[in-house]
Amino acid sequence: MRANDYDSLVEVFRGDLWEAELVKGLLASAGVDAILKDETASVVTSPYSGTAGNVLVMVNKEEEVYAKKVVAERKP
C-alpha cells in the first residue's frame, strides 16, 4: 500500500485484534492490501486484553467492494 493511499481508506471489518489479523491475512491472500487501525491506542494495556471490537481492517476505497465480498464470504 502506497503512503499516499491513506487518505482514501475505508473500513471493511471491525472486531477483536485476533479476528482483524485473520481478516487482514484473508484479504492479503485474495490480493488486497489492508492495514489495521486500533481505536483504543492504549499503551498501558496489552493488545489482547480489553480491546474487544476496537480494531478496524482498512483497505483502499478502490478495493472496498471486492474486500467486503471477501470478508462476507469467509467461513465463521
JOSUL-V765170 format. One record per helix or strand of 3 or more residues. SS is the DSSP state (H for helix, E for strand). FROM is the first residue (numbers start at 1). LEN is the number of residues. If there is no record, write none. Layout:
ss->SS from->FROM len->LEN
ss->SS from->FROM len->LEN
This chain:
ss->H from->3 len->6
ss->E from->9 len->7
ss->H from->17 len->13
ss->E from->34 len->5
ss->E from->55 len->6
ss->H from->61 len->12
